[in-house]
């Protein structure tokens, strides 16, 4: 079907695209700053071999933020969520406590991916 949907143009069928909340430029910048802070905190917990990235995207359900970590070995891990704009100040869309929790969780998950990939093999630990 090459990206086509059988519901396109059919009246009375909700495809979900019309109800997606729009975000303002200020809200997008605030989200980028918030997830940038999460990515920076995650980097603080991990060695330089881990790659940490973040993005703000808009899908059919509205805005979505994602922070991801690619460990040196093992599978990448990510945390993504849809922010709630109801009653929130544009400068604090993701509370500081939640930023810390996400950063710690991502760092721990990435470290577990490395541990799982390396296992108890013949790898000599670099530090104790």
MOPAC internal coordinates of N, CA, C and O (Angstrom, degrees):
PM7 1SCF
backbone

  N    0.0000 0     0.00 0     0.00 0    0    0    0
  C    1.4446 1     0.00 0     0.00 0    1    0    0
  C    1.5218 1   111.36 1     0.00 0    2    1    0
  O    1.2310 1   120.15 1   165.01 1    3    2    1
  N    1.2983 1   117.31 1   -14.99 1    3    2    1
  C    1.4468 1   121.83 1   172.67 1    5    3    2
  C    1.5315 1   113.16 1    54.76 1    6    5    3
  O    1.2310 1   120.48 1  -131.51 1    7    6    5
  N    1.3182 1   116.69 1    48.49 1    7    6    5
  C    1.4567 1   121.20 1   175.86 1    9    7    6
  C    1.5094 1   115.14 1    85.59 1   10    9    7
  O    1.2310 1   119.30 1   178.86 1   11   10    9
  N    1.3002 1   118.93 1    -1.14 1   11   10    9
  C    1.4574 1   120.88 1   179.47 1   13   11   10
  C    1.5178 1   109.75 1   -84.15 1   14   13   11
  O    1.2310 1   120.58 1   -26.83 1   15   14   13
  N    1.2947 1   116.50 1   153.17 1   15   14   13
  C    1.4525 1   121.13 1   177.28 1   17   15   14
  C    1.5209 1   109.32 1  -119.91 1   18   17   15
  O    1.2310 1   120.55 1   -40.05 1   19   18   17
  N    1.3208 1   116.55 1   139.95 1   19   18   17
  C    1.4636 1   117.80 1   179.79 1   21   19   18
  C    1.5225 1   112.65 1   -68.86 1   22   21   19
  O    1.2310 1   119.85 1   167.46 1   23   22   21
  N    1.3520 1   117.90 1   -12.54 1   23   22   21
  C    1.4585 1   121.15 1  -177.97 1   25   23   22
  C    1.5215 1   112.76 1   -93.81 1   26   25   23
  O    1.2310 1   119.83 1   176.98 1   27   26   25
  N    1.3247 1   117.93 1    -3.02 1   27   26   25
  C    1.4633 1   120.41 1  -176.47 1   29   27   26
  C    1.5188 1   110.29 1   -62.12 1   30   29   27
  O    1.2310 1   121.05 1   -55.96 1   31   30   29
  N    1.3016 1   115.61 1   124.04 1   31   30   29
  C    1.4520 1   120.93 1   175.50 1   33   31   30
  C    1.5096 1   115.09 1    81.30 1   34   33   31
  O    1.2310 1   119.31 1   177.80 1   35   34   33
  N    1.3232 1   118.91 1    -2.20 1   35   34   33
  C    1.4564 1   120.86 1   179.71 1   37   35   34
  C    1.5197 1   108.01 1   -79.23 1   38   37   35
  O    1.2310 1   120.37 1   -56.01 1   39   38   37
  N    1.3197 1   116.90 1   123.99 1   39   38   37
  C    1.4567 1   119.22 1  -177.88 1   41   39   38
  C    1.5232 1   110.59 1   -71.82 1   42   41   39
  O    1.2310 1   121.24 1   -35.17 1   43   42   41
  N    1.3315 1   115.23 1   144.83 1   43   42   41
  C    1.4575 1   121.19 1   178.09 1   45   43   42
  C    1.5175 1   113.85 1    84.99 1   46   45   43
  O    1.2310 1   119.07 1   179.16 1   47   46   45
  N    1.3246 1   119.37 1    -0.84 1   47   46   45
  C    1.4575 1   122.32 1   178.81 1   49   47   46
  C    1.5157 1   108.13 1  -107.49 1   50   49   47
  O    1.2310 1   120.72 1   -58.29 1   51   50   49
  N    1.3465 1   116.22 1   121.71 1   51   50   49
  C    1.4527 1   121.59 1  -179.31 1   53   51   50
  C    1.5169 1   109.13 1   -84.22 1   54   53   51
  O    1.2310 1   120.27 1   -64.07 1   55   54   53
  N    1.3259 1   117.08 1   115.93 1   55   54   53
  C    1.4586 1   121.18 1   177.93 1   57   55   54
  C    1.5171 1   112.40 1   -92.54 1   58   57   55
  O    1.2310 1   119.42 1   178.02 1   59   58   57
  N    1.3200 1   118.71 1    -1.98 1   59   58   57
  C    1.4604 1   122.68 1   174.26 1   61   59   58
  C    1.5124 1   114.60 1    86.84 1   62   61   59
  O    1.2310 1   118.54 1   168.72 1   63   62   61
  N    1.2962 1   120.39 1   -11.28 1   63   62   61
  C    1.4495 1   121.87 1  -175.06 1   65   63   62
  C    1.5154 1   114.10 1   -78.28 1   66   65   63
  O    1.2310 1   119.46 1   154.02 1   67   66   65
  N    1.3091 1   118.63 1   -25.98 1   67   66   65
  C    1.4576 1   120.78 1  -174.60 1   69   67   66
  C    1.5170 1   113.57 1   -79.38 1   70   69   67
  O    1.2310 1   119.64 1   154.66 1   71   70   69
  N    1.3303 1   118.29 1   -25.34 1   71   70   69
  C    1.4509 1   121.79 1  -174.63 1   73   71   70
  C    1.5243 1   112.95 1   -94.63 1   74   73   71
  O    1.2310 1   119.24 1  -177.50 1   75   74   73
  N    1.3164 1   119.06 1     2.50 1   75   74   73
  C    1.4500 1   121.37 1  -178.13 1   77   75   74
  C    1.5285 1   109.96 1   -66.56 1   78   77   75
  O    1.2310 1   120.14 1   -50.36 1   79   78   77
  N    1.3395 1   117.35 1   129.64 1   79   78   77
  C    1.4559 1   119.67 1  -179.22 1   81   79   78
  C    1.5253 1   110.97 1   -68.87 1   82   81   79
  O    1.2310 1   121.33 1   -38.59 1   83   82   81
  N    1.3088 1   115.07 1   141.41 1   83   82   81
  C    1.4641 1   121.35 1   177.02 1   85   83   82
  C    1.5297 1   108.13 1   -91.65 1   86   85   83
  O    1.2310 1   120.43 1   -33.34 1   87   86   85
  N    1.3194 1   116.78 1   146.66 1   87   86   85
  C    1.4594 1   119.57 1   175.50 1   89   87   86
  C    1.5256 1   108.64 1  -115.30 1   90   89   87
  O    1.2310 1   121.70 1   -29.84 1   91   90   89
  N    1.3154 1   114.35 1   150.16 1   91   90   89
  C    1.4600 1   120.36 1  -179.80 1   93   91   90
  C    1.5286 1   109.15 1   -81.69 1   94   93   91
  O    1.2310 1   121.22 1   -12.87 1   95   94   93
  N    1.3074 1   115.26 1   167.13 1   95   94   93
  C    1.4644 1   120.34 1   177.23 1   97   95   94
  C    1.5207 1   110.13 1   -61.87 1   98   97   95
  O    1.2310 1   120.32 1   140.42 1   99   98   97
  N    1.3305 1   116.99 1   -39.58 1   99   98   97
  C    1.4653 1   120.96 1   178.92 1  101   99   98
  C    1.5281 1   111.12 1   -63.93 1  102  101   99
  O    1.2310 1   120.07 1   139.34 1  103  102  101
  N    1.3334 1   117.47 1   -40.66 1  103  102  101
  C    1.4568 1   120.79 1   178.34 1  105  103  102
  C    1.5273 1   110.75 1   -66.40 1  106  105  103
  O    1.2310 1   119.95 1   138.98 1  107  106  105
  N    1.3368 1   117.69 1   -41.02 1  107  106  105
  C    1.4661 1   120.70 1   178.33 1  109  107  106
  C    1.5281 1   110.38 1   -61.93 1  110  109  107
  O    1.2310 1   120.09 1   136.15 1  111  110  109
  N    1.3378 1   117.44 1   -43.85 1  111  110  109
  C    1.4643 1   121.11 1   178.63 1  113  111  110
  C    1.5254 1   111.02 1   -63.74 1  114  113  111
  O    1.2310 1   120.64 1   140.13 1  115  114  113
  N    1.3410 1   116.38 1   -39.87 1  115  114  113
  C    1.4704 1   120.16 1   178.12 1  117  115  114
  C    1.5263 1   110.90 1   -64.67 1  118  117  115
  O    1.2310 1   120.52 1   139.13 1  119  118  117
  N    1.3324 1   116.61 1   -40.87 1  119  118  117
  C    1.4641 1   119.93 1   177.21 1  121  119  118
  C    1.5265 1   111.30 1   -64.13 1  122  121  119
  O    1.2310 1   120.42 1   137.35 1  123  122  121
  N    1.3269 1   116.81 1   -42.65 1  123  122  121
  C    1.4590 1   120.17 1   178.62 1  125  123  122
  C    1.5247 1   111.00 1   -62.28 1  126  125  123
  O    1.2310 1   120.18 1   140.40 1  127  126  125
  N    1.3174 1   117.26 1   -39.60 1  127  126  125
  C    1.4624 1   120.74 1   177.51 1  129  127  126
  C    1.5288 1   110.81 1   -66.46 1  130  129  127
  O    1.2310 1   120.24 1   139.19 1  131  130  129
  N    1.3363 1   117.14 1   -40.81 1  131  130  129
  C    1.4626 1   121.06 1  -179.24 1  133  131  130
  C    1.5189 1   111.65 1   -65.54 1  134  133  131
  O    1.2310 1   120.51 1   133.23 1  135  134  133
  N    1.3322 1   116.62 1   -46.77 1  135  134  133
  C    1.4665 1   117.18 1  -178.74 1  137  135  134
  C    1.5256 1   111.12 1   -75.52 1  138  137  135
  O    1.2310 1   120.21 1   156.13 1  139  138  137
  N    1.3320 1   117.21 1   -23.87 1  139  138  137
  C    1.4655 1   119.78 1   171.56 1  141  139  138
  C    1.5234 1   110.32 1   -64.04 1  142  141  139
  O    1.2310 1   120.59 1   141.28 1  143  142  141
  N    1.3307 1   116.48 1   -38.72 1  143  142  141
  C    1.4656 1   121.00 1   177.00 1  145  143  142
  C    1.5280 1   110.73 1   -66.86 1  146  145  143
  O    1.2310 1   120.19 1   141.12 1  147  146  145
  N    1.3350 1   117.25 1   -38.88 1  147  146  145
  C    1.4699 1   120.52 1   177.14 1  149  147  146
  C    1.5293 1   109.49 1   -63.36 1  150  149  147
  O    1.2310 1   120.10 1   135.15 1  151  150  149
  N    1.3222 1   117.41 1   -44.85 1  151  150  149
  C    1.4636 1   121.15 1   179.87 1  153  151  150
  C    1.5294 1   110.49 1   -62.45 1  154  153  151
  O    1.2310 1   120.14 1   137.68 1  155  154  153
  N    1.3300 1   117.35 1   -42.32 1  155  154  153
  C    1.4681 1   120.86 1   179.65 1  157  155  154
  C    1.5264 1   111.09 1   -64.09 1  158  157  155
  O    1.2310 1   120.25 1   137.79 1  159  158  157
  N    1.3275 1   117.14 1   -42.21 1  159  158  157
  C    1.4705 1   120.17 1   178.62 1  161  159  158
  C    1.5200 1   110.80 1   -66.10 1  162  161  159
  O    1.2310 1   120.46 1   142.34 1  163  162  161
  N    1.3220 1   116.73 1   -37.66 1  163  162  161
  C    1.4621 1   120.46 1   177.48 1  165  163  162
  C    1.5240 1   109.79 1   -63.41 1  166  165  163
  O    1.2310 1   119.96 1   137.12 1  167  166  165
  N    1.3326 1   117.68 1   -42.88 1  167  166  165
  C    1.4714 1   121.72 1   177.97 1  169  167  166
  C    1.5266 1   111.12 1   -60.80 1  170  169  167
  O    1.2310 1   120.19 1   145.27 1  171  170  169
  N    1.3414 1   117.25 1   -34.73 1  171  170  169
  C    1.4661 1   120.82 1   179.42 1  173  171  170
  C    1.5295 1   111.54 1   -63.38 1  174  173  171
  O    1.2310 1   120.18 1   149.57 1  175  174  173
  N    1.3265 1   117.27 1   -30.43 1  175  174  173
  C    1.4574 1   121.18 1  -178.57 1  177  175  174
  C    1.5316 1   113.24 1   -82.33 1  178  177  175
  O    1.2310 1   120.04 1   164.29 1  179  178  177
  N    1.3237 1   117.53 1   -15.71 1  179  178  177
  C    1.4641 1   121.29 1  -170.62 1  181  179  178
  C    1.5245 1   112.15 1  -119.68 1  182  181  179
  O    1.2310 1   120.53 1   -25.40 1  183  182  181
  N    1.3419 1   116.60 1   154.60 1  183  182  181
  C    1.4706 1   119.80 1   173.53 1  185  183  182
  C    1.5308 1   110.84 1   -67.48 1  186  185  183
  O    1.2310 1   121.19 1   -11.45 1  187  186  185
  N    1.3248 1   115.32 1   168.55 1  187  186  185
  C    1.4611 1   121.35 1  -176.15 1  189  187  186
  C    1.5272 1   113.97 1   -65.48 1  190  189  187
  O    1.2310 1   119.37 1   162.71 1  191  190  189
  N    1.3222 1   118.81 1   -17.29 1  191  190  189
  C    1.4657 1   121.43 1  -178.20 1  193  191  190
  C    1.5251 1   112.83 1   -70.60 1  194  193  191
  O    1.2310 1   120.05 1   163.72 1  195  194  193
  N    1.3045 1   117.51 1   -16.28 1  195  194  193
  C    1.4588 1   122.44 1   179.24 1  197  195  194
  C    1.5294 1   109.01 1   -87.31 1  198  197  195
  O    1.2310 1   120.59 1   -44.74 1  199  198  197
  N    1.3245 1   116.48 1   135.26 1  199  198  197
  C    1.4618 1   121.48 1   178.75 1  201  199  198
  C    1.5268 1   108.07 1  -103.05 1  202  201  199
  O    1.2310 1   120.78 1   -54.26 1  203  202  201
  N    1.3288 1   116.11 1   125.74 1  203  202  201
  C    1.4667 1   121.73 1  -178.12 1  205  203  202
  C    1.5207 1   108.41 1  -118.70 1  206  205  203
  O    1.2310 1   120.58 1   -47.56 1  207  206  205
  N    1.3253 1   116.50 1   132.44 1  207  206  205
  C    1.4565 1   121.11 1   178.40 1  209  207  206
  C    1.5192 1   111.10 1  -139.50 1  210  209  207
  O    1.2310 1   120.91 1   -14.41 1  211  210  209
  N    1.3292 1   115.87 1   165.59 1  211  210  209
  C    1.4606 1   120.58 1  -179.72 1  213  211  210
  C    1.5168 1   109.55 1  -148.31 1  214  213  211
  O    1.2310 1   121.15 1   -22.73 1  215  214  213
  N    1.3492 1   115.41 1   157.27 1  215  214  213
  C    1.4590 1   119.88 1   176.76 1  217  215  214
  C    1.5230 1   110.91 1  -157.07 1  218  217  215
  O    1.2310 1   121.75 1   -27.18 1  219  218  217
  N    1.3271 1   114.25 1   152.82 1  219  218  217
  C    1.4615 1   122.81 1   170.93 1  221  219  218
  C    1.5162 1   105.58 1  -111.28 1  222  221  219
  O    1.2310 1   120.50 1   -54.21 1  223  222  221
  N    1.3240 1   116.64 1   125.79 1  223  222  221
  C    1.4600 1   120.19 1   179.17 1  225  223  222
  C    1.5252 1   109.01 1  -130.86 1  226  225  223
  O    1.2310 1   121.33 1   -15.23 1  227  226  225
  N    1.3042 1   115.07 1   164.77 1  227  226  225
  C    1.4568 1   120.63 1   177.56 1  229  227  226
  C    1.5143 1   107.91 1  -124.71 1  230  229  227
  O    1.2310 1   121.16 1   -59.04 1  231  230  229
  N    1.3228 1   115.39 1   120.96 1  231  230  229
  C    1.4493 1   120.92 1   179.00 1  233  231  230
  C    1.5110 1   110.92 1  -114.79 1  234  233  231
  O    1.2310 1   120.92 1    14.46 1  235  234  233
  N    1.3062 1   115.85 1  -165.54 1  235  234  233
  C    1.4617 1   120.42 1  -178.61 1  237  235  234
  C    1.5210 1   112.22 1   -67.78 1  238  237  235
  O    1.2310 1   120.08 1   157.68 1  239  238  237
  N    1.3185 1   117.45 1   -22.32 1  239  238  237
  C    1.4628 1   121.73 1   179.32 1  241  239  238
  C    1.5302 1   112.04 1   -93.82 1  242  241  239
  O    1.2310 1   119.84 1   178.19 1  243  242  241
  N    1.3260 1   117.90 1    -1.81 1  243  242  241
  C    1.4549 1   121.15 1  -178.85 1  245  243  242
  C    1.5123 1   111.10 1   113.89 1  246  245  243
  O    1.2310 1   120.20 1    17.85 1  247  246  245
  N    1.3359 1   117.22 1  -162.15 1  247  246  245
  C    1.4589 1   120.58 1  -177.25 1  249  247  246
  C    1.5276 1   111.45 1   -68.95 1  250  249  247
  O    1.2310 1   121.53 1   -33.21 1  251  250  249
  N    1.3273 1   114.67 1   146.79 1  251  250  249
  C    1.4595 1   121.79 1   178.81 1  253  251  250
  C    1.5221 1   107.64 1  -141.82 1  254  253  251
  O    1.2310 1   120.53 1   -44.03 1  255  254  253
  N    1.3238 1   116.58 1   135.97 1  255  254  253
  C    1.4568 1   121.00 1   176.80 1  257  255  254
  C    1.5249 1   108.50 1  -113.11 1  258  257  255
  O    1.2310 1   121.47 1   -36.66 1  259  258  257
  N    1.3320 1   114.79 1   143.34 1  259  258  257
  C    1.4598 1   120.60 1  -178.69 1  261  259  258
  C    1.5203 1   109.12 1  -138.77 1  262  261  259
  O    1.2310 1   121.04 1   -44.77 1  263  262  261
  N    1.3268 1   115.61 1   135.23 1  263  262  261
  C    1.4560 1   122.39 1   171.27 1  265  263  262
  C    1.5233 1   105.46 1  -123.27 1  266  265  263
  O    1.2310 1   120.51 1   -48.91 1  267  266  265
  N    1.3347 1   116.64 1   131.09 1  267  266  265
  C    1.4601 1   120.53 1  -175.77 1  269  267  266
  C    1.5243 1   110.45 1  -131.47 1  270  269  267
  O    1.2310 1   121.45 1   -28.34 1  271  270  269
  N    1.3395 1   114.82 1   151.66 1  271  270  269
  C    1.4620 1   122.14 1   177.69 1  273  271  270
  C    1.5155 1   108.23 1  -127.45 1  274  273  271
  O    1.2310 1   120.75 1   -50.07 1  275  274  273
  N    1.3304 1   116.18 1   129.93 1  275  274  273
  C    1.4597 1   120.93 1   172.88 1  277  275  274
  C    1.5176 1   107.27 1  -108.94 1  278  277  275
  O    1.2310 1   120.23 1   -71.24 1  279  278  277
  N    1.3431 1   117.17 1   108.76 1  279  278  277
  C    1.4590 1   119.87 1   178.79 1  281  279  278
  C    1.5318 1   110.50 1   -73.44 1  282  281  279
  O    1.2310 1   119.99 1   -15.25 1  283  282  281
  N    1.3262 1   117.62 1   164.75 1  283  282  281
  C    1.4632 1   119.83 1  -179.64 1  285  283  282
  C    1.5327 1   112.75 1   -62.28 1  286  285  283
  O    1.2310 1   119.89 1   148.16 1  287  286  285
  N    1.3187 1   117.82 1   -31.84 1  287  286  285
  C    1.4688 1   123.31 1   172.31 1  289  287  286
  C    1.5147 1   107.73 1  -138.15 1  290  289  287
  O    1.2310 1   120.50 1   -24.84 1  291  290  289
  N    1.3061 1   116.66 1   155.16 1  291  290  289
  C    1.4589 1   120.42 1  -178.79 1  293  291  290
  C    1.5165 1   111.17 1    96.17 1  294  293  291
  O    1.2310 1   121.54 1     2.83 1  295  294  293
  N    1.2979 1   114.65 1  -177.17 1  295  294  293
  C    1.4581 1   121.45 1  -176.59 1  297  295  294
  C    1.5268 1   112.19 1   -85.17 1  298  297  295
  O    1.2310 1   120.21 1   -32.54 1  299  298  297
  N    1.3303 1   117.21 1   147.46 1  299  298  297
  C    1.4679 1   119.84 1   174.27 1  301  299  298
  C    1.5304 1   110.74 1   -66.76 1  302  301  299
  O    1.2310 1   120.88 1   -25.66 1  303  302  301
  N    1.3151 1   115.92 1   154.34 1  303  302  301
  C    1.4577 1   122.02 1   175.76 1  305  303  302
  C    1.5215 1   108.14 1  -125.46 1  306  305  303
  O    1.2310 1   120.86 1   -28.11 1  307  306  305
  N    1.3215 1   115.96 1   151.89 1  307  306  305
  C    1.4621 1   119.22 1   179.79 1  309  307  306
  C    1.5143 1   110.84 1  -148.51 1  310  309  307
  O    1.2310 1   121.62 1   -20.70 1  311  310  309
  N    1.3039 1   114.50 1   159.30 1  311  310  309
  C    1.4612 1   122.63 1   173.87 1  313  311  310
  C    1.5180 1   106.51 1  -129.24 1  314  313  311
  O    1.2310 1   120.69 1   -55.78 1  315  314  313
  N    1.3057 1   116.29 1   124.22 1  315  314  313
  C    1.4551 1   120.57 1   179.21 1  317  315  314
  C    1.5119 1   109.88 1  -134.50 1  318  317  315
  O    1.2310 1   121.03 1   -35.60 1  319  318  317
  N    1.3050 1   115.64 1   144.40 1  319  318  317
  C    1.4545 1   119.72 1   178.58 1  321  319  318
  C    1.5114 1   109.84 1  -157.07 1  322  321  319
  O    1.2310 1   121.41 1   -18.72 1  323  322  321
  N    1.3253 1   114.91 1   161.28 1  323  322  321
  C    1.4544 1   121.86 1   176.32 1  325  323  322
  C    1.5222 1   108.31 1   -99.55 1  326  325  323
  O    1.2310 1   120.05 1   -62.48 1  327  326  325
  N    1.3148 1   117.51 1   117.52 1  327  326  325
  C    1.4679 1   119.51 1  -179.49 1  329  327  326
  C    1.5233 1   111.60 1   -70.32 1  330  329  327
  O    1.2310 1   121.42 1   -28.25 1  331  330  329
  N    1.3118 1   114.89 1   151.75 1  331  330  329
  C    1.4550 1   121.94 1   178.54 1  333  331  330
  C    1.5194 1   108.13 1  -103.54 1  334  333  331
  O    1.2310 1   120.18 1   -58.16 1  335  334  333
  N    1.3223 1   117.27 1   121.84 1  335  334  333
  C    1.4514 1   121.71 1  -176.37 1  337  335  334
  C    1.5275 1   113.25 1   -95.68 1  338  337  335
  O    1.2310 1   119.50 1   179.32 1  339  338  337
  N    1.3136 1   118.56 1    -0.68 1  339  338  337
  C    1.4624 1   121.12 1  -176.51 1  341  339  338
  C    1.5213 1   111.10 1   -69.62 1  342  341  339
  O    1.2310 1   121.11 1   -64.76 1  343  342  341
  N    1.3267 1   115.49 1   115.24 1  343  342  341
  C    1.4619 1   120.80 1   174.69 1  345  343  342
  C    1.5065 1   114.79 1    71.50 1  346  345  343
  O    1.2310 1   119.53 1  -168.00 1  347  346  345
  N    1.3061 1   118.51 1    12.00 1  347  346  345
  C    1.4585 1   120.95 1  -177.96 1  349  347  346
  C    1.5226 1   110.55 1   -98.07 1  350  349  347
  O    1.2310 1   121.53 1   -32.26 1  351  350  349
  N    1.2987 1   114.68 1   147.74 1  351  350  349
  C    1.4590 1   121.12 1   172.95 1  353  351  350
  C    1.5222 1   107.76 1   -77.64 1  354  353  351
  O    1.2310 1   119.92 1   -38.88 1  355  354  353
  N    1.3112 1   117.77 1   141.12 1  355  354  353
  C    1.4632 1   121.39 1  -178.16 1  357  355  354
  C    1.5225 1   112.92 1   -60.24 1  358  357  355
  O    1.2310 1   119.83 1   155.30 1  359  358  357
  N    1.3245 1   117.93 1   -24.70 1  359  358  357
  C    1.4584 1   120.45 1  -178.05 1  361  359  358
  C    1.5164 1   112.96 1   -82.62 1  362  361  359
  O    1.2310 1   119.08 1   166.14 1  363  362  361
  N    1.3228 1   119.36 1   -13.86 1  363  362  361
  C    1.4621 1   121.36 1  -176.72 1  365  363  362
  C    1.5252 1   110.22 1  -134.67 1  366  365  363
  O    1.2310 1   120.40 1  -121.85 1  367  366  365
  N    1.3267 1   116.85 1    58.15 1  367  366  365
  C    1.4640 1   120.41 1  -179.39 1  369  367  366
  C    1.5198 1   112.01 1   -74.21 1  370  369  367
  O    1.2310 1   120.19 1   151.42 1  371  370  369
  N    1.3275 1   117.24 1   -28.58 1  371  370  369
  C    1.4640 1   121.79 1   175.32 1  373  371  370
  C    1.5241 1   106.08 1  -121.12 1  374  373  371
  O    1.2310 1   119.95 1   -69.64 1  375  374  373
  N    1.3339 1   117.69 1   110.36 1  375  374  373
  C    1.4691 1   120.81 1  -176.68 1  377  375  374
  C    1.5280 1   112.15 1   -58.79 1  378  377  375
  O    1.2310 1   120.91 1   -28.38 1  379  378  377
  N    1.3273 1   115.86 1   151.62 1  379  378  377
  C    1.4638 1   122.36 1  -177.05 1  381  379  378
  C    1.5282 1   112.10 1   -58.17 1  382  381  379
  O    1.2310 1   120.01 1   139.36 1  383  382  381
  N    1.3231 1   117.59 1   -40.64 1  383  382  381
  C    1.4687 1   120.84 1  -179.87 1  385  383  382
  C    1.5289 1   110.88 1   -63.60 1  386  385  383
  O    1.2310 1   120.55 1   142.17 1  387  386  385
  N    1.3217 1   116.55 1   -37.83 1  387  386  385
  C    1.4556 1   120.40 1   178.89 1  389  387  386
  C    1.5355 1   110.79 1   -69.50 1  390  389  387
  O    1.2310 1   120.48 1   143.97 1  391  390  389
  N    1.3162 1   116.69 1   -36.03 1  391  390  389
  C    1.4654 1   120.31 1   176.50 1  393  391  390
  C    1.5216 1   111.04 1   -59.74 1  394  393  391
  O    1.2310 1   120.75 1   133.39 1  395  394  393
  N    1.3512 1   116.17 1   -46.61 1  395  394  393
  C    1.4650 1   120.49 1   179.05 1  397  395  394
  C    1.5160 1   111.50 1   -62.13 1  398  397  395
  O    1.2310 1   120.53 1   137.15 1  399  398  397
  N    1.3261 1   116.60 1   -42.85 1  399  398  397
  C    1.4595 1   121.14 1  -178.81 1  401  399  398
  C    1.5306 1   111.40 1   -62.59 1  402  401  399
  O    1.2310 1   120.38 1   135.57 1  403  402  401
  N    1.3245 1   116.89 1   -44.43 1  403  402  401
  C    1.4633 1   121.10 1   179.46 1  405  403  402
  C    1.5235 1   110.39 1   -65.11 1  406  405  403
  O    1.2310 1   120.22 1   136.20 1  407  406  405
  N    1.3416 1   117.19 1   -43.80 1  407  406  405
  C    1.4686 1   120.77 1  -179.51 1  409  407  406
  C    1.5279 1   111.51 1   -61.96 1  410  409  407
  O    1.2310 1   120.44 1   134.77 1  411  410  409
  N    1.3139 1   116.77 1   -45.23 1  411  410  409
  C    1.4751 1   120.06 1   178.97 1  413  411  410
  C    1.5281 1   111.38 1   -65.13 1  414  413  411
  O    1.2310 1   120.84 1   137.92 1  415  414  413
  N    1.3171 1   115.99 1   -42.08 1  415  414  413
  C    1.4631 1   119.48 1   179.64 1  417  415  414
  C    1.5187 1   112.59 1   -63.93 1  418  417  415
  O    1.2310 1   120.40 1   137.97 1  419  418  417
  N    1.3216 1   116.85 1   -42.03 1  419  418  417
  C    1.4685 1   120.30 1   177.95 1  421  419  418
  C    1.5241 1   111.19 1   -64.67 1  422  421  419
  O    1.2310 1   120.39 1   135.56 1  423  422  421
  N    1.3219 1   116.87 1   -44.44 1  423  422  421
  C    1.4651 1   120.26 1   179.79 1  425  423  422
  C    1.5307 1   110.97 1   -61.98 1  426  425  423
  O    1.2310 1   120.37 1   136.32 1  427  426  425
  N    1.3162 1   116.89 1   -43.68 1  427  426  425
  C    1.4678 1   120.57 1   179.29 1  429  427  426
  C    1.5256 1   111.35 1   -64.86 1  430  429  427
  O    1.2310 1   120.40 1   137.53 1  431  430  429
  N    1.3271 1   116.84 1   -42.47 1  431  430  429
  C    1.4646 1   120.37 1   179.67 1  433  431  430
  C    1.5233 1   111.30 1   -65.02 1  434  433  431
  O    1.2310 1   120.35 1   139.51 1  435  434  433
  N    1.3262 1   116.94 1   -40.49 1  435  434  433
  C    1.4654 1   120.20 1   178.51 1  437  435  434
  C    1.5279 1   110.98 1   -65.28 1  438  437  435
  O    1.2310 1   120.44 1   139.42 1  439  438  437
  N    1.3326 1   116.77 1   -40.58 1  439  438  437
  C    1.4649 1   120.23 1   177.63 1  441  439  438
  C    1.5266 1   110.83 1   -63.97 1  442  441  439
  O    1.2310 1   120.30 1   141.33 1  443  442  441
  N    1.3279 1   117.04 1   -38.67 1  443  442  441
  C    1.4727 1   119.94 1   177.18 1  445  443  442
  C    1.5212 1   111.83 1   -66.56 1  446  445  443
  O    1.2310 1   119.75 1   146.75 1  447  446  445
  N    1.3200 1   118.09 1   -33.25 1  447  446  445
  C    1.4618 1   120.79 1   176.25 1  449  447  446
  C    1.5283 1   110.25 1   -62.74 1  450  449  447
  O    1.2310 1   120.36 1   138.48 1  451  450  449
  N    1.3133 1   116.93 1   -41.52 1  451  450  449
  C    1.4600 1   120.52 1   178.42 1  453  451  450
  C    1.5132 1   110.10 1   -66.42 1  454  453  451
  O    1.2310 1   120.60 1   134.85 1  455  454  453
  N    1.3195 1   116.45 1   -45.15 1  455  454  453
  C    1.4646 1   120.10 1  -179.91 1  457  455  454
  C    1.5187 1   110.57 1   -61.03 1  458  457  455
  O    1.2310 1   120.26 1   138.07 1  459  458  457
  N    1.3378 1   117.11 1   -41.93 1  459  458  457
  C    1.4577 1   120.69 1   178.53 1  461  459  458
  C    1.5164 1   112.66 1   -66.41 1  462  461  459
  O    1.2310 1   120.07 1   143.55 1  463  462  461
  N    1.3249 1   117.47 1   -36.45 1  463  462  461
  C    1.4594 1   120.99 1  -179.30 1  465  463  462
  C    1.5230 1   111.56 1   -73.46 1  466  465  463
  O    1.2310 1   120.69 1   143.34 1  467  466  465
  N    1.3276 1   116.28 1   -36.66 1  467  466  465
  C    1.4637 1   120.44 1  -178.88 1  469  467  466
  C    1.5178 1   110.11 1   -81.00 1  470  469  467
  O    1.2310 1   120.24 1   139.62 1  471  470  469
  N    1.3378 1   117.14 1   -40.38 1  471  470  469
  C    1.4579 1   121.37 1  -179.62 1  473  471  470
  C    1.5107 1   111.39 1    64.90 1  474  473  471
  O    1.2310 1   121.20 1    28.94 1  475  474  473
  N    1.3097 1   115.31 1  -151.06 1  475  474  473
  C    1.4729 1   121.65 1  -179.82 1  477  475  474
  C    1.5190 1   110.77 1  -102.17 1  478  477  475
  O    1.2310 1   120.51 1  -148.44 1  479  478  477
  N    1.3061 1   116.63 1    31.56 1  479  478  477
  C    1.4710 1   122.46 1  -177.04 1  481  479  478
  C    1.5088 1   112.70 1   -67.33 1  482  481  479
  O    1.2310 1   121.38 1    19.86 1  483  482  481
  N    1.2803 1   114.96 1  -160.14 1  483  482  481
  C    1.4591 1   122.70 1  -176.15 1  485  483  482
  C    1.5197 1   112.13 1   -89.65 1  486  485  483
  O    1.2310 1   119.93 1  -145.37 1  487  486  485
  N    1.3110 1   117.73 1    34.63 1  487  486  485
  C    1.4465 1   121.96 1  -179.94 1  489  487  486
  C    1.5198 1   108.62 1   -92.65 1  490  489  487
  O    1.2310 1   121.20 1   -52.75 1  491  490  489
  N    1.3405 1   115.31 1   127.25 1  491  490  489
  C    1.4550 1   120.42 1   178.00 1  493  491  490
  C    1.5229 1   108.77 1   -85.70 1  494  493  491
  O    1.2310 1   120.18 1   -54.38 1  495  494  493
  N    1.3630 1   117.26 1   125.62 1  495  494  493
  C    1.4597 1   118.64 1  -179.72 1  497  495  494
  C    1.5248 1   111.27 1   -63.40 1  498  497  495
  O    1.2310 1   120.67 1   -36.65 1  499  498  497
  N    1.3135 1   116.32 1   143.35 1  499  498  497
  C    1.4637 1   120.81 1   179.45 1  501  499  498
  C    1.5142 1   112.51 1   -84.88 1  502  501  499
  O    1.2310 1   120.16 1   162.90 1  503  502  501
  N    1.3209 1   117.30 1   -17.10 1  503  502  501
  C    1.4663 1   121.17 1   179.13 1  505  503  502
  C    1.5153 1   109.11 1  -154.98 1  506  505  503
  O    1.2310 1   121.13 1   -20.40 1  507  506  505
  N    1.3159 1   115.44 1   159.60 1  507  506  505
  C    1.4610 1   120.14 1   177.85 1  509  507  506
  C    1.4992 1   109.83 1  -127.37 1  510  509  507
  O    1.2310 1   120.10 1   180.00 1  511  510  509

